[in-house]
Structures are given as C-alpha cells and as structure tokens.
Amino acid sequence: MTDSTVKNASMIAEDTLIETKCTACGHIDNVPNWIIGELAEEDRISSKHGEVEIECLVCNGPRRRIK
C-alpha cells in the first residue's frame, strides 16, 4: 500500500452493528447500521411506516432490532 492508500483507509468509518432477532425462529444476528438506514430511507420513500424489517438468513422470517 502506498502512503496515500493508508491515509485514505484510516478515514473510513467502522460499521456500528445493530443486534437483530428473527421473530419466527429466534435467530440473532448483527446488521450494520448503514443497511438499516438504507432500508429506512426506502421505506420512507414508499410511504411505509414502522420499524425496518430485514429477512432472516436462516428461515426467511422477519428480523427486528433488539431493544
């Protein structure tokens, strides 16, 4: 890596992980906060209201943020 590459890499923010749990099977997983933000923006544009739901990787059920 060049010095400029190292300098640019140090400016990249680390992901904040949000813990989510599937309401169907109980599987718990972490999702980067930027993904939840992207989905929330899509929901806002399409006039959906409420909490962002992400599909479970295990059973395809809805995952929600653990509070």
HELIX and SHEET records of a PDB file:
HELIX    1   1 ASP A    3  SER A   10  1                                   8    
HELIX    2   2 ASN A   33  ILE A   45  1                                  13    
SHEET    1   A 4 ILE A  28  PRO A  32  0                                        
SHEET    2   A 4 LEU A  17  CYS A  22 -1                                        
SHEET    3   A 4 PRO A  62  ARG A  65 -1                                        
SHEET    4   A 4 ILE A  54  GLU A  55 -1                                        
END                                                                             
